Amino acid sequence: MTSPETLAPLSPEAFDEIDAILDDLRTRYDETPQWEFCEGFMAALVCCRRPIPPSEYLPVLLGIAADEAPASDDEADDEAVDDEGSFADAAQASRFMALWTQRWNEVAAALNVSIESLDDDNAYHPEVMDVRGAIAALPEDERATMAGEDIPSFGQVWGLGFMFAVEAWPDEWAAPRDKEAVKWLDAALESIVALTEDDTGEPTLSVFDDDGPPSVSTQRINAFADALWAVYDLRELWRNFGPRVHTVHAVATPGRNDACSCGSGKKYKKCCGA
């Protein structure tokens, strides 16, 4: 049963806590991603055609051994995850999954609501950073130390996380046979892929601080909005189609005096048909 705590939005302090856990994981597994990447990855999982359990996605996202990952969000508190490049102990694993589940529920609830505008308080608002804006606001001498570094564009890491999940489960994102649905799917994924590319436009806006230095182009803001609408489209698309149905090929049963299909050389009635 879902508790009130798991339905409440994550607080800034909770996001700080999950960042600290990821930082600790990174000391044992240096490919542990930042939260913005995890946020995009999570959004794709919420939209995915098939519900994918933690035991399947944690190894992909955090490099945690599949046999050590919780089997489901509800079972997370009962499972210890302790492998190289993974959680320090069962308590840390349990806390991470509690925070993850809380954010998951928040994202899923937002994507289940019909909205008219992304400004709606109920809309999905990804936790993304404006790294370029943060750097631009630093004193000149501190900015100089970062010259030449590859700084991600606004929303880029989120988009990379989303597409990482799509590419990890290609069968679940394969185009359906319906031609209109194919167009819908392609257009939505193209919008998200566009966000994985660099913002090369002229910075004209400051995302989180009206008085901050410009760090994001108008084109980028529009691309980010298109990507968010695309998430809603993908959620609706797969909800309409449901999980993939795998074709089962029936094998004709041999006659009683026919050779058994198992290849034993015996008659069916004296082998598998006995």
C-alpha positions in Angstrom: 0.0 0.0 0.0 1.3 3.4 -1.0 2.1 5.6 2.1 1.4 9.4 2.2 5.2 9.9 2.3 5.7 8.2 -1.1 3.0 10.5 -2.6 4.5 13.8 -1.4 6.8 15.7 -3.7 10.5 15.5 -3.0 11.8 18.5 -1.0 15.0 20.3 -1.9 16.6 18.6 1.1 15.5 15.2 -0.2 17.1 16.0 -3.6 20.3 17.0 -1.7 20.2 13.7 0.1 19.8 11.6 -3.1 22.7 13.7 -4.7 24.8 12.7 -1.7 24.0 9.0 -2.2 24.9 9.2 -5.8 28.2 11.0 -4.9 28.9 8.1 -2.5 28.1 5.5 -5.1 30.5 7.3 -7.5 33.4 6.6 -5.1 33.0 2.9 -5.9 31.6 3.1 -9.5 32.9 6.2 -11.3 30.2 5.9 -14.0 27.4 6.6 -11.6 25.4 9.4 -13.3 24.3 12.7 -11.9 20.7 13.0 -10.8 19.6 14.9 -13.9 20.5 11.9 -16.0 18.6 9.6 -13.5 15.6 12.0 -13.8 15.5 11.5 -17.6 16.0 7.8 -17.3 13.2 7.6 -14.8 10.8 9.6 -17.1 11.5 7.1 -19.9 10.8 4.2 -17.5 7.5 5.7 -16.4 6.5 6.1 -20.1 7.8 2.7 -21.2 5.4 0.2 -22.8 6.3 -2.5 -20.3 6.7 -1.9 -16.5 10.4 -2.6 -15.9 11.3 -3.7 -12.3 14.2 -2.3 -10.3 16.0 -5.6 -10.5 16.2 -5.0 -14.3 16.9 -1.2 -14.5 19.2 -0.6 -11.5 22.0 -2.6 -13.1 21.6 -0.5 -16.2 21.5 2.8 -14.5 23.8 2.4 -11.5 25.9 -0.7 -12.4 24.4 -2.7 -9.5 24.5 -6.5 -9.9 21.1 -7.8 -11.0 21.0 -10.4 -8.2 21.6 -7.7 -5.6 19.0 -5.2 -6.9 15.5 -5.0 -5.3 12.9 -7.1 -7.2 10.3 -4.3 -7.0 9.8 -0.9 -5.4 7.6 -2.4 -2.7 10.3 -4.9 -1.8 13.2 -2.4 -1.7 13.1 -2.1 2.1 13.7 -5.9 2.5 16.6 -6.3 0.1 20.2 -5.5 0.7 22.2 -4.2 -2.2 25.9 -4.5 -1.6 28.2 -5.1 -4.6 31.2 -3.4 -6.0 30.3 0.0 -7.3 27.0 -0.1 -5.5 25.3 0.8 -2.3 27.4 1.0 0.9 24.9 -1.1 2.9 21.2 -2.1 3.1 20.2 1.1 4.9 21.6 3.2 2.0 19.9 1.0 -0.6 16.6 1.3 1.3 16.9 5.1 1.6 17.7 5.5 -2.1 14.8 3.4 -3.2 12.5 5.3 -0.8 13.5 8.6 -2.4 13.4 7.1 -5.9 9.9 5.7 -5.4 8.7 9.0 -4.0 10.0 10.9 -7.1 8.7 8.1 -9.4 5.2 8.5 -7.9 5.4 12.3 -8.4 6.5 12.0 -12.0 3.9 9.4 -12.8 1.1 11.4 -11.2 2.1 14.5 -13.3 2.1 12.5 -16.5 -1.3 11.0 -15.8 -2.9 14.4 -15.5 -4.4 16.2 -18.6 -2.8 19.6 -18.8 -3.3 22.6 -21.2 0.0 24.3 -20.4 3.4 23.4 -19.1 3.0 26.2 -16.6 0.3 24.2 -14.9 1.3 23.4 -11.3 0.4 19.8 -12.0 2.6 19.5 -15.0 5.8 17.4 -15.1 8.7 19.7 -14.2 12.0 17.8 -14.5 14.8 18.5 -12.0 17.3 19.9 -14.4 20.3 22.3 -13.9 21.4 25.4 -15.8 25.1 24.7 -15.4 26.1 27.3 -17.9 24.1 29.9 -16.1 25.6 28.9 -12.7 29.1 29.3 -14.2 28.2 32.6 -15.9 27.2 33.9 -12.5 30.6 33.1 -10.9 33.3 35.8 -10.4 35.5 36.2 -13.4 38.5 34.6 -11.9 36.5 31.4 -11.1 35.0 31.3 -14.5 38.5 31.5 -16.0 39.4 28.2 -14.3 36.7 26.5 -16.3 37.6 27.8 -19.7 37.7 25.1 -22.3 35.6 22.6 -20.3 32.7 20.8 -21.9 29.7 22.3 -20.1 26.3 20.6 -20.8 23.5 22.7 -22.3 20.2 23.2 -20.4 18.2 19.9 -20.4 20.9 18.0 -22.3 21.8 15.6 -19.5 18.1 14.9 -18.9 17.6 14.1 -22.6 20.6 11.8 -22.6 19.2 9.9 -19.6 15.9 9.5 -21.3 17.4 8.2 -24.5 19.8 5.9 -22.6 16.7 4.1 -21.2 15.1 4.0 -24.7 18.2 2.4 -26.2 18.6 0.0 -23.3 15.1 -1.6 -24.0 14.7 -1.3 -27.8 12.0 -3.9 -28.0 9.8 -1.9 -25.7 10.2 1.2 -27.9 9.8 -0.5 -31.2 7.3 1.2 -33.5 3.8 -0.3 -33.5 2.2 -1.3 -36.8 -0.3 1.5 -36.7 1.0 4.2 -39.2 -0.3 7.1 -37.2 1.2 5.8 -34.0 4.5 5.4 -35.8 4.5 9.1 -36.8 3.5 10.0 -33.2 6.3 7.9 -31.8 9.0 9.2 -34.2 8.0 12.8 -33.7 8.1 12.5 -29.9 11.5 10.7 -29.8 13.0 13.2 -32.3 12.0 16.0 -29.9 13.9 14.4 -27.1 16.9 13.5 -29.2 17.1 17.2 -30.2 17.6 18.0 -26.5 20.6 15.7 -26.4 22.4 18.0 -28.8 24.4 21.1 -27.8 22.7 24.5 -27.6 24.6 26.5 -30.2 22.1 29.5 -30.3 22.8 32.9 -28.8 22.1 33.0 -25.1 19.2 35.3 -24.5 17.6 34.0 -21.4 18.3 33.1 -17.8 16.3 30.1 -16.8 16.1 30.3 -13.0 17.1 33.9 -12.2 15.5 36.8 -14.1 18.4 39.0 -13.2 21.1 36.4 -14.0 23.3 36.5 -17.0 21.8 35.0 -20.3 22.8 31.3 -20.6 20.1 29.7 -22.8 18.9 30.4 -26.3 15.3 30.9 -27.1 15.5 27.9 -29.4 16.7 25.8 -26.5 13.7 26.8 -24.3 11.4 25.9 -27.2 13.1 22.6 -27.7 12.9 21.8 -24.0 9.1 22.5 -24.0 8.7 20.3 -27.1 10.6 17.5 -25.3 8.3 17.7 -22.3 5.2 17.6 -24.5 6.8 14.6 -26.2 7.0 12.8 -22.8 3.2 13.3 -22.4 2.7 12.0 -26.0 4.8 8.9 -25.3 3.0 8.2 -22.0 -0.4 8.3 -23.8 0.8 6.3 -26.8 2.0 3.3 -24.8 -1.0 3.5 -22.4 -3.2 3.1 -25.5 -1.3 0.2 -26.9 -0.4 -1.6 -23.7 2.4 -4.1 -23.2 3.8 -6.0 -26.3 2.1 -9.3 -27.0 4.6 -11.9 -28.1 3.5 -14.3 -30.8 3.2 -17.9 -29.7 3.8 -20.5 -32.5 1.7 -23.6 -32.0 3.3 -26.9 -32.9 1.1 -29.6 -34.3 0.8 -32.7 -32.1 2.1 -35.8 -34.0 -0.2 -38.7 -34.6 0.1 -41.6 -32.1 2.0 -43.7 -34.6 4.1 -40.8 -36.0 7.7 -40.3 -35.1 8.0 -38.2 -32.0 8.8 -34.5 -32.6 11.5 -34.6 -29.9 13.8 -36.4 -32.3 14.1 -39.6 -30.2 13.3 -41.8 -33.2 10.5 -43.5 -31.2 6.8 -43.4 -32.1 4.9 -40.5 -30.3 2.7 -42.9 -28.4 5.8 -44.6 -26.9 7.6 -41.4 -26.2 6.3 -37.9 -25.3 2.7 -39.1 -25.9 2.9 -41.9 -23.5 
